């Protein structure tokens, strides 16, 4: 920071730690809290434009890589990469399916070919892995989530995805499709959506889709296999020894030239010489011959190779290895310790041994160490777990761990650490599904209610509305659900998911029943949450008098029961009610008070909602400049959350303000950003926003002409989330 102050001096002026200032300058903190940015701006004496520039600079996020980054070089596949790249670029080939046995390297080849041709696709490359998916109907929803698409309106997530892809020139890499019987129809639907879409798929068998070009990935040639073995062995060896090329060649021959078994074998040279390795390999292959005879020969070889590596583990390593199979899409060390029934130090030691044996992968890009298993290795580990008789206990431990994680998250999910918790829960979503399924199947429906209630903010902010609704419906139908409190929690969550999609009448019915159940259980905190949401629903139904009564009770009950978030939501609702009644001065006063309380409470989501509604009330009073002062803070919060549906409302406020100030060019681009977010989520702005916004849009279009307006609107539609946030901050700073 070019202020002439040292880090220590700036920290003292801002009331922050020098460590926090240092982390911001080095780029280690990419999502600082809003109050932190405000404190720094005040300490530096920044003007309005400089303040907004500081916000934009400190809140930029790195774009995630479109393709996974390989931890080691790809050996022996140059010709294959070139051939697949040529197929992808061929005008006659829009679907290339790489087939072959497990462990042959289909994924690595697909990624390398995609990297080769990425610059030829205007809208880039997207990689989607289906390895953790065991629910065939979720093929298209998983793709949508990978592209950051959400479905909030009545449109299905499938329609949102296909509409989004329709005009794209993009390469999709779809990995591990062989276990999903609906994959073929999903791929066909994607190809039909737009002519600019090309797909590289990996599967152990063809998809049998019209126009598919099947490319069988062969084992490595003998020279390439030997090169791979020697390269990986050189990295693993802790002693100086030049391997005998003949021994290396025989090892690779016995492993049929498959890259994965070769890499697993090479990792063992850390403790075994290649000659000793070959001798053990002979013995292990003779012993481990229990693979199904109807599997391809090389797949049986892979099974034997993994089994051989497993047999070289200590009993403690074997125990943890098989228990780790219960995780979906990765895990952390503390989660592994909980499931394995070991302490953290032991878990770390065992993970080191398993990673050295190439039975685990270290997932990069996370602050906390995270691990996973290759699909084929996990399948073997599951077999070992089932055979051990420990599967039930391991799954129970897994469910208990993620229950604790969710309940811990719930305490902070509406507070200052919200963005970090949202990212953590998104990362663990597959594990959360598995845990919820275990609690449902084991008949522990009270716990299902608590978990769903704890996750509602995550599900709603990140757009997992239909999935949350399915869990609620499944639990409500379960005969073991007897607790009135759990039923009230589930009804609250279910109502929230359909309320955000505009189904106000259905939501109202669920909330009315939820309130009855909560009163019966004397669960006053849940009742406060239900009433605060119900009050908003009444406003959108046009029943202002009923909404006023419910919101009044919600605020009183929330404050009295220790549910400040429900109380504050009710107060925001009262400001919204005043706006609906055209009592704009009262709305201004109530929402000012709410914002002050929310800053003290530290509730970023509620603060952003209050700023959005206050901005609308201010706009209705004609004070456009004040609206542009309010919105940047809301936009930063919502951008950090990836809260696209609420961000639409903030951007609508800015777009309308620009139009009302005769800045049609800026308005057109912002309207485009609003439209893009609506397309991604299936959502639309609330009714009270629409009438004024439609007039503003019409006026901006008339001011610069249809063609110019559409060109700028299209430019706004092409922006990604981070670019939208940056545009909004620049717009506010320039006004």
C-alpha positions in Angstrom: 0.0 0.0 0.0 1.6 3.2 -1.2 0.6 5.3 1.9 4.0 6.2 3.3 3.1 4.2 6.4 4.7 1.1 7.7 2.6 -2.0 8.2 2.7 -1.5 11.9 1.7 2.2 11.7 -1.2 1.4 9.4 -2.3 -1.4 11.6 -2.3 0.9 14.7 -4.3 3.6 12.9 -6.9 1.1 11.6 -7.2 -0.8 14.8 -6.0 -4.1 13.2 -3.1 -6.5 13.7 0.0 -6.0 11.6 -0.3 -9.7 10.7 -3.7 -8.9 9.0 -2.2 -6.0 7.1 0.7 -8.1 6.0 -1.6 -10.9 4.8 -3.6 -8.4 2.7 -0.5 -6.9 1.0 0.9 -10.4 0.2 -2.5 -11.4 -1.3 -3.0 -14.2 1.3 -6.3 -12.8 2.3 -8.4 -12.4 -0.9 -11.7 -12.0 0.9 -11.3 -9.5 3.8 -14.3 -8.6 5.9 -16.1 -5.4 4.9 -15.4 -3.8 8.3 -11.6 -4.5 7.7 -11.7 -2.7 4.4 -13.6 0.2 5.9 -11.1 0.5 8.8 -8.1 0.6 6.3 -9.9 3.2 4.1 -10.5 5.4 7.2 -6.9 5.0 8.4 -5.6 6.0 4.9 -8.0 9.0 4.6 -9.2 7.8 1.2 -11.8 9.7 -0.8 -14.9 7.9 -2.2 -13.3 6.9 -5.5 -10.1 5.6 -3.8 -12.3 3.7 -1.3 -14.1 1.8 -4.0 -10.8 1.1 -5.8 -9.4 -0.4 -2.5 -12.5 -2.6 -2.2 -12.1 -3.8 -5.8 -8.4 -4.5 -5.4 -8.7 -6.4 -2.1 -11.7 -8.5 -3.2 -10.5 -9.8 -6.5 -10.4 -13.6 -6.5 -8.3 -15.9 -8.6 -10.1 -17.8 -11.3 -10.1 -21.5 -10.7 -8.3 -23.5 -13.3 -10.6 -24.9 -16.0 -8.6 -28.2 -16.1 -6.9 -30.2 -13.3 -3.2 -29.6 -13.1 -1.1 -32.8 -13.3 1.4 -33.4 -10.5 3.9 -35.1 -12.9 4.7 -35.0 -16.6 2.7 -37.1 -19.1 5.0 -39.8 -20.5 4.6 -41.7 -23.7 1.4 -40.1 -25.0 2.6 -37.4 -27.5 1.1 -39.2 -30.5 -2.1 -39.9 -28.6 -2.5 -36.3 -27.5 -2.0 -35.1 -31.1 -4.5 -37.6 -32.4 -7.2 -36.7 -29.9 -6.6 -33.0 -30.4 -7.1 -33.4 -34.2 -10.3 -35.3 -33.6 -11.6 -32.6 -31.3 -10.9 -29.9 -33.8 -12.4 -31.8 -36.7 -15.6 -30.2 -38.0 -17.2 -33.7 -38.3 -16.4 -34.8 -34.8 -18.2 -33.1 -31.9 -18.0 -36.1 -29.4 -14.8 -38.0 -28.8 -15.1 -40.8 -26.2 -11.9 -42.2 -24.8 -12.4 -45.8 -23.8 -10.2 -48.4 -22.2 -9.6 -50.2 -18.9 -9.3 -48.6 -15.6 -5.8 -47.3 -15.0 -4.9 -46.9 -18.7 -4.8 -43.1 -18.4 -7.9 -41.9 -20.1 -8.3 -38.8 -17.9 -4.7 -37.7 -18.2 -5.0 -38.0 -22.0 -8.3 -36.1 -22.2 -6.9 -33.3 -20.1 -3.7 -33.0 -22.1 -5.6 -33.0 -25.4 -7.9 -30.3 -24.0 -5.0 -28.2 -23.0 -3.6 -28.5 -26.5 -6.8 -27.1 -28.2 -8.2 -24.8 -25.4 -7.2 -21.6 -27.3 -9.5 -22.6 -30.2 -12.7 -22.3 -28.1 -13.9 -18.8 -27.6 -15.7 -19.7 -24.3 -13.0 -21.9 -23.0 -12.8 -25.4 -21.6 -14.7 -26.9 -18.6 -13.8 -30.1 -16.8 -16.5 -32.1 -15.0 -15.7 -35.3 -13.0 -18.5 -37.8 -12.3 -16.4 -40.2 -10.3 -18.2 -39.4 -7.0 -21.7 -39.4 -8.6 -23.9 -42.5 -7.9 -27.2 -40.9 -8.7 -27.7 -41.1 -12.5 -30.4 -38.4 -12.8 -27.9 -35.9 -11.4 -25.6 -35.9 -14.5 -26.9 -32.6 -15.8 -27.3 -31.0 -12.4 -23.7 -31.9 -11.6 -22.6 -30.3 -14.9 -24.6 -27.2 -14.0 -23.0 -26.8 -10.6 -19.5 -27.2 -12.2 -20.4 -24.2 -14.5 -21.7 -22.2 -11.5 -25.3 -22.4 -12.8 -28.2 -22.3 -10.4 -32.0 -23.0 -10.8 -34.2 -20.8 -8.7 -37.2 -20.2 -10.8 -39.7 -22.7 -12.2 -37.2 -23.6 -14.9 -35.4 -26.9 -14.2 -31.7 -26.9 -13.8 -31.5 -28.9 -17.0 -33.1 -26.1 -18.9 -30.9 -23.5 -17.3 -27.9 -25.5 -18.3 -29.0 -26.1 -21.9 -30.0 -22.5 -22.4 -26.6 -21.4 -21.0 -24.7 -23.7 -23.4 -26.9 -22.9 -26.4 -24.8 -20.0 -27.7 -21.4 -21.1 -26.4 -18.3 -22.2 -28.3 -16.9 -24.4 -25.6 -15.1 -27.7 -25.1 -16.5 -29.9 -22.2 -14.3 -32.7 -20.7 -16.7 -35.2 -19.0 -14.7 -37.7 -16.9 -15.8 -41.1 -15.6 -19.1 -41.7 -17.2 -19.1 -45.5 -17.4 -21.2 -46.1 -14.2 -24.0 -43.7 -15.2 -26.7 -45.2 -17.5 -28.3 -41.8 -18.2 -25.0 -40.3 -19.4 -25.6 -41.0 -23.0 -28.9 -39.2 -23.1 -27.4 -36.3 -21.2 -24.5 -36.0 -23.6 -26.9 -36.2 -26.6 -29.0 -33.3 -25.1 -25.9 -31.2 -24.6 -24.7 -31.7 -28.2 -28.2 -30.8 -29.4 -28.2 -27.6 -27.4 -25.6 -25.8 -29.7 -23.4 -26.4 -32.6 -20.4 -24.7 -30.9 -20.2 -27.4 -28.2 -17.6 -30.2 -28.4 -17.2 -33.0 -25.9 -14.3 -35.2 -24.8 -15.7 -38.0 -22.6 -13.9 -40.8 -20.8 -15.6 -44.1 -20.2 -14.6 -47.8 -20.0 -17.2 -48.4 -22.8 -18.7 -46.3 -25.7 -21.6 -44.1 -24.9 -23.4 -45.1 -28.1 -24.5 -41.6 -29.0 -25.1 -40.6 -32.6 -22.0 -39.0 -34.1 -19.7 -40.4 -31.4 -16.1 -41.1 -32.3 -14.6 -43.8 -30.1 -10.9 -43.6 -29.4 -9.6 -46.6 -27.6 -6.7 -45.6 -25.4 -4.0 -48.4 -25.6 -1.5 -49.4 -23.0 1.9 -47.7 -23.2 4.4 -49.1 -25.6 7.2 -50.9 -24.0 9.8 -48.1 -24.3 7.2 -45.6 -22.9 6.2 -47.9 -20.1 9.8 -48.4 -19.1 10.5 -44.6 -19.2 7.4 -44.1 -16.9 8.6 -46.7 -14.5 12.1 -45.4 -14.3 11.0 -41.7 -14.0 8.6 -42.5 -11.1 11.1 -44.9 -9.4 13.8 -42.2 -9.6 11.5 -39.9 -7.7 10.6 -42.5 -5.1 14.1 -44.1 -4.4 15.8 -43.0 -1.2 19.1 -44.7 -2.3 21.4 -44.5 -5.3 20.9 -47.5 -7.7 20.7 -47.7 -11.5 17.8 -50.1 -12.2 18.5 -52.9 -14.6 16.6 -52.0 -17.8 15.7 -55.7 -18.3 14.1 -55.8 -14.8 12.2 -52.6 -15.5 11.0 -54.0 -18.8 9.8 -57.3 -17.1 7.9 -55.3 -14.4 6.1 -53.3 -17.1 5.4 -56.4 -19.2 3.8 -58.1 -16.2 1.7 -55.0 -15.6 0.5 -54.9 -19.2 1.8 -51.4 -19.8 -0.9 -49.8 -17.7 0.2 -46.4 -16.3 -1.6 -46.7 -13.0 -0.2 -50.1 -11.9 3.2 -49.1 -13.1 3.1 -45.9 -11.0 1.9 -47.9 -8.0 4.7 -50.4 -8.5 7.4 -47.7 -9.0 6.3 -46.1 -5.7 7.4 -49.3 -3.9 11.0 -48.8 -5.0 11.2 -46.4 -2.0 11.9 -49.5 0.1 12.4 -52.3 -2.4 15.0 -52.6 -5.2 13.5 -53.2 -8.7 14.7 -56.8 -8.5 13.1 -57.4 -5.1 10.0 -55.7 -6.4 9.8 -58.0 -9.4 10.1 -61.1 -7.1 7.3 -59.9 -4.9 5.2 -58.9 -7.9 5.4 -62.5 -9.1 4.2 -63.8 -5.8 1.5 -61.2 -5.3 0.0 -61.9 -8.8 -0.2 -65.5 -8.0 -2.1 -64.9 -4.7 -4.5 -62.1 -5.8 -6.5 -63.8 -8.5 -10.0 -63.3 -7.1 -11.2 -60.8 -9.7 -14.4 -61.5 -11.6 -13.6 -63.4 -14.8 -16.1 -61.4 -16.8 -14.0 -58.2 -16.4 -11.4 -57.3 -19.0 -8.1 -59.0 -18.4 -6.3 -55.7 -17.9 -8.9 -54.7 -15.3 -8.2 -58.0 -13.4 -4.5 -57.1 -13.6 -5.2 -53.7 -12.1 -7.2 -55.4 -9.3 -4.3 -57.7 -8.6 -1.8 -54.8 -8.6 -3.8 -52.7 -6.1 -4.3 -55.9 -4.0 -0.5 -56.5 -4.1 0.2 -53.0 -3.0 -2.4 -53.4 -0.2 -0.8 -56.5 1.1 2.5 -54.6 1.6 0.8 -52.2 4.0 1.0 -52.7 7.8 -2.2 -53.8 9.5 -2.8 -50.2 10.8 -2.3 -48.8 7.2 -4.7 -51.4 5.8 -7.3 -50.6 8.4 -7.3 -46.9 7.7 -7.1 -47.5 3.9 -10.3 -49.4 3.8 -12.2 -47.1 6.2 -11.3 -44.1 4.0 -13.4 -45.6 1.2 -16.6 -44.2 3.0 -15.6 -40.6 2.0 -17.1 -39.1 -1.1 -14.9 -36.7 -3.2 -12.1 -36.4 -0.6 -11.4 -35.7 3.0 -9.3 -33.8 5.5 -6.9 -35.3 8.1 -9.2 -34.6 11.0 -12.1 -36.3 9.2 -9.9 -39.3 8.5 -8.8 -39.4 12.2 -12.5 -39.4 13.3 -13.6 -42.2 10.8 -10.4 -44.2 11.4 -10.6 -44.0 15.2 -7.0 -42.7 15.5 -5.4 -39.5 16.8 -4.3 -36.7 14.4 -0.6 -37.6 14.6 -1.3 -41.3 13.7 -3.6 -40.2 10.9 -0.9 -38.0 9.4 1.7 -40.9 9.7 -0.7 -43.3 8.0 -1.6 -40.9 5.3 2.1 -40.4 4.5 2.5 -44.2 4.1 -0.6 -44.6 2.0 0.4 -41.6 -0.2 3.9 -43.1 -0.6 2.2 -46.3 -1.9 0.3 -44.3 -4.5 -3.0 -45.4 -2.8 -4.0 -41.8 -1.9 -3.9 -38.6 -3.9 -3.0 -35.3 -2.3 -5.5 -32.7 -3.6 -3.8 -29.4 -4.1 -5.2 -25.9 -3.9 -6.6 -26.1 -0.4 -5.4 -24.3 2.7 -6.0 -27.5 4.8 -4.4 -30.7 3.6 -7.0 -32.7 1.6 -6.8 -36.2 0.2 -8.7 -38.5 -2.1 -8.5 -41.9 -3.9 -8.5 -42.7 -7.6 -11.8 -44.3 -8.6 -10.4 -47.8 -9.2 -8.5 -47.8 -5.9 -11.5 -46.6 -3.9 -13.6 -49.5 -5.5 -11.0 -51.9 -4.2 -11.0 -50.3 -0.8 -14.8 -50.5 -0.6 -14.5 -54.3 -1.3 -12.0 -54.6 1.5 -14.2 -52.6 3.9 -17.3 -54.7 3.2 -15.2 -57.9 3.7 -13.8 -56.7 7.0 -17.2 -56.3 8.7 -16.3 -52.7 9.7 -18.4 -50.9 7.1 -21.4 -50.1 9.4 -19.1 -48.6 12.1 -17.1 -46.6 9.5 -20.2 -45.1 7.9 -21.7 -44.3 11.3 -18.4 -42.5 12.3 -18.5 -40.7 8.9 -22.0 -39.5 9.5 -21.3 -38.4 13.0 -18.3 -36.4 11.9 -20.2 -34.5 9.3 -23.1 -33.9 11.6 -20.7 -32.2 14.0 -19.2 -30.2 11.1 -22.6 -29.0 10.1 -23.7 -28.0 13.6 -20.4 -26.2 14.1 -20.9 -24.4 10.8 -24.4 -23.4 11.8 -23.1 -21.3 14.7 -21.1 -19.1 12.3 -22.8 -19.5 8.9 -24.7 -16.3 9.3 -21.9 -14.4 11.0 -18.6 -12.9 9.8 -16.9 -16.2 8.8 -19.8 -16.9 6.4 -17.9 -16.9 3.1 -15.3 -19.4 4.4 -18.0 -21.7 5.7 -19.9 -21.6 2.5 -16.8 -22.7 0.6 -16.1 -25.5 3.1 -19.6 -26.9 2.9 -19.6 -26.7 -0.9 -16.3 -28.7 -0.9 -17.8 -31.3 1.4 -21.2 -31.4 -0.3 -20.8 -35.0 -1.5 -19.9 -36.1 2.1 -22.9 -34.2 3.5 -25.2 -36.1 1.1 -23.8 -39.4 2.3 -24.2 -38.4 5.9 -27.7 -37.3 5.5 -28.5 -40.5 3.6 -27.1 -42.5 6.5 -29.2 -40.7 9.1 -32.4 -41.1 7.0 -31.7 -44.8 6.4 -31.0 -45.4 10.1 -34.2 -43.7 11.1 -32.7 -40.8 13.0 -35.1 -38.2 11.6 -34.6 -35.7 14.5 -31.0 -35.4 13.4 -32.0 -35.1 9.8 -34.2 -32.1 10.8 -31.4 -30.5 12.7 -28.9 -31.0 9.9 -31.2 -29.6 7.2 -32.1 -26.6 9.5 -28.3 -26.0 9.9 -27.7 -26.2 6.2 -30.6 -24.0 4.9 -28.5 -20.8 4.5 -25.8 -22.8 2.6 -28.4 -24.4 0.4 -30.3 -21.2 -0.4 -27.2 -19.0 -0.9 -25.5 -21.5 -3.2 -28.6 -22.4 -5.1 -29.1 -26.0 -4.1 -32.8 -25.4 -3.7 -34.2 -28.5 -5.4 -31.8 -30.8 -3.7 -32.6 -29.4 -0.3 -36.3 -29.8 -1.1 -35.8 -33.5 -2.0 -34.1 -34.1 1.4 -37.0 -32.3 3.2 -39.7 -34.3 1.3 -37.9 -37.6 1.9 -37.6 -36.9 5.7 -41.2 -35.7 6.0 -42.5 -38.9 4.4 -40.5 -41.1 6.7 -42.5 -43.0 9.3 -39.9 -42.5 12.0 -40.4 -38.7 12.0 -42.2 -38.1 15.3 -40.6 -34.9 16.8 -42.7 -31.8 16.3 -39.5 -29.7 16.5 -37.8 -31.7 13.8 -40.9 -31.4 11.6 -41.0 -27.7 12.1 -37.3 -27.3 11.1 -37.9 -29.4 8.0 -41.0 -27.4 7.0 -39.0 -24.1 7.5 -36.3 -25.4 5.1 -38.7 -26.7 2.5 -40.7 -23.5 2.5 -37.5 -21.5 2.1 -36.5 -23.4 -1.0 -39.8 -22.9 -2.8 -40.2 -19.3 -1.6 -37.0 -18.3 -3.4 -38.5 -19.8 -6.6 -41.6 -17.6 -6.3 -44.0 -20.3 -5.0 -45.4 -18.1 -2.3 -48.8 -19.8 -1.7 -47.1 -23.2 -1.3 -44.5 -21.7 1.0 -47.1 -20.0 3.1 -48.9 -23.3 3.7 -45.7 -25.0 4.8 -44.8 -22.1 7.1 -48.2 -22.1 8.7 -47.9 -25.8 9.5 -44.3 -25.3 10.6 -45.4 -22.6 13.1 -48.0 -24.9 14.5 -45.5 -27.7 15.0 -42.9 -25.3 16.6 -45.5 -23.9 19.1 -46.5 -27.5 20.0 -42.8 -28.3 20.7 -42.2 -24.9 22.4 -39.3 -24.5 20.1 -39.2 -20.7 20.1 -36.0 -20.2 18.2 -37.3 -22.3 15.2 -40.6 -20.5 15.5 -38.9 -17.1 15.2 -37.1 -18.2 12.0 -40.4 -19.5 10.6 -42.3 -16.3 11.4 -39.6 -14.0 9.9 -39.8 -15.9 6.6 -43.6 -16.1 6.7 -43.8 -12.4 7.1 -41.9 -11.8 3.9 -44.0 -14.4 2.1 -47.2 -12.5 3.1 -45.7 -9.3 1.7 -45.1 -10.9 -1.7 -48.6 -12.4 -1.6 -50.0 -8.8 -1.1 -51.4 -9.6 2.4 -49.7 -6.6 4.1 -51.8 -6.6 7.3 -51.1 -10.3 8.1 -47.5 -9.8 7.2 -47.2 -6.9 9.6 -48.7 -9.0 12.5 -46.4 -11.9 11.8 -43.2 -9.8 11.5 -44.0 -8.0 14.8 -44.3 -11.3 16.6 -41.2 -12.6 14.8 -39.0 -9.7 16.0 -40.2 -9.9 19.6 -39.9 -13.7 19.7 -36.4 -13.7 18.0 -35.0 -11.2 20.5 -36.6 -13.0 23.5 -35.5 -16.6 22.4 -31.9 -15.8 21.5 -32.4 -15.9 17.7 -31.0 -12.5 16.7 -30.9 -13.4 13.0 -34.6 -14.1 12.9 -35.3 -10.8 14.8 -33.2 -8.8 12.4 -34.8 -10.5 9.4 -38.1 -9.5 10.8 -37.0 -5.9 11.2 -35.8 -5.8 7.6 -39.2 -7.2 6.7 -40.8 -4.3 8.5 -38.7 -1.9 6.4 -39.8 -3.7 3.3 -43.5 -3.5 4.5 -43.1 0.3 4.9 -41.8 0.5 1.3 -44.7 -1.6 0.0 -47.1 0.8 1.7 -45.2 3.8 0.1 -44.2 5.0 3.5 -40.6 5.7 2.3 -39.5 7.9 5.2 -40.5 5.1 7.6 -38.7 2.5 5.5 -35.6 4.7 5.4 -35.6 5.0 9.2 -36.2 1.3 9.9 -33.6 0.1 7.5 -31.0 2.6 8.8 -31.6 1.2 12.3 -31.4 -2.4 11.0 -28.1 -1.8 9.3 -26.5 -0.3 12.4 -27.6 -3.4 14.5 -26.4 -5.8 11.8 -23.0 -4.2 11.7 -22.7 -4.7 15.4 -24.0 -8.2 15.2 -21.8 -9.2 12.3 -24.3 -10.7 9.9 -23.2 -10.2 6.3 -26.1 -11.9 4.5 -28.7 -10.0 6.5 -26.7 -6.7 6.0 -26.6 -7.3 2.2 -30.4 -7.9 2.1 -31.0 -4.8 4.2 -28.8 -2.7 1.9 -30.6 -4.1 -1.2 -34.1 -3.2 0.2 -32.9 0.1 1.5 -31.3 0.9 -1.9 -34.7 0.2 -3.5 -36.5 2.4 -1.1 -34.0 5.2 -1.7 -34.3 4.8 -5.4 -38.1 5.2 -5.2 -37.4 8.5 -3.5 -35.2 9.6 -6.4 -31.9 9.7 -4.6 -29.7 7.8 -7.1 -26.4 9.0 -5.8 -27.2 7.6 -2.3 -28.1 4.3 -3.9 -24.7 4.1 -5.6 -23.1 4.7 -2.2 -25.0 1.8 -0.6 -24.6 -0.9 -3.2 -20.8 -1.5 -3.3 -20.9 -3.0 0.2 -23.7 -5.3 -0.6 -22.1 -6.3 -3.9 -18.8 -7.2 -2.2 -20.6 -9.3 0.4 -22.7 -11.1 -2.2 -19.8 -11.7 -4.5 -17.8 -13.3 -1.7 -20.8 -15.6 -1.0 -21.4 -16.4 -4.7 -25.0 -15.3 -3.9 -26.1 -14.8 -7.5 -29.8 -14.3 -6.8 -29.3 -11.5 -4.3 -26.6 -10.0 -6.4 -29.2 -9.6 -9.2 -31.2 -7.3 -6.9 -28.2 -5.1 -6.1 -27.2 -4.8 -9.7 -30.8 -4.0 -10.7 -30.6 -1.1 -8.2 -27.4 0.2 -9.8 -28.7 -0.3 -13.4 -31.9 1.6 -12.6 -30.0 4.4 -10.9 -27.7 4.7 -14.0 -30.8 4.9 -16.3 -32.5 7.5 -14.1 -29.3 9.6 -14.3 -29.3 9.4 -18.1 -26.3 7.2 -18.2 -27.8 4.7 -20.7 -24.5 3.1 -21.7 -23.7 2.1 -18.1 -27.3 1.0 -17.5 -27.3 -1.3 -20.6 -24.2 -3.2 -19.5 -25.5 -3.6 -15.9 -28.9 -4.8 -17.2 -26.9 -7.4 -19.2 -25.2 -8.6 -16.1 -28.6 -8.9 -14.4 -29.9 -10.9 -17.3 -26.9 -13.2 -17.3 -27.3 -13.9 -13.5 -31.0 -14.6 -14.1 -30.1 -17.0 -16.9 -27.6 -18.8 -14.7 -30.1 -19.2 -11.8 -33.5 -19.3 -13.3 -34.5 -16.5 -10.9 -36.1 -13.1 -11.6 -36.3 -9.9 -9.6 -39.1 -9.5 -7.0 -42.3 -7.9 -8.1 -41.7 -4.6 -6.3 -38.5 -4.1 -8.3 -40.0 -4.9 -11.7 -42.3 -2.0 -12.5 -39.7 0.8 -12.1 -36.9 -1.4 -13.6 -38.9 -2.1 -16.7 -39.4 1.7 -17.2 -35.7 2.3 -16.7 -34.7 -0.3 -19.2 -37.1 1.1 -21.8 -35.8 4.6 -21.3 -32.2 3.5 -21.6 -32.9 1.6 -24.8 -34.7 4.6 -26.3 -31.9 7.0 -25.3 -29.1 5.2 -27.2 -31.0 3.2 -29.7 -31.9 -0.5 -29.8 -28.7 -1.7 -31.5 -26.3 0.1 -29.2 -28.3 -0.9 -26.1 -28.2 -4.6 -27.2 -24.5 -4.5 -27.9 -23.7 -3.2 -24.5 -26.2 -5.5 -22.8 -24.6 -8.5 -24.5 -21.2 -7.3 -23.2 -22.6 -7.3 -19.7 -24.0 -10.8 -20.2 -20.6 -12.2 -21.1 -19.1 -11.2 -17.7 -18.2 -13.8 -15.1 -19.1 -13.4 -11.5 -15.8 -11.7 -10.4 -16.0 -9.4 -13.5 -19.6 -8.5 -12.6 -18.5 -7.5 -9.1 -15.6 -5.4 -10.5 -18.0 -3.7 -13.0 -20.4 -2.8 -10.3 -17.7 -1.4 -8.1 -16.2 0.6 -11.0 -19.7 1.9 -11.8 -20.3 3.1 -8.3 -16.9 4.7 -8.1 -17.3 6.6 -11.4 -20.7 8.0 -10.5 
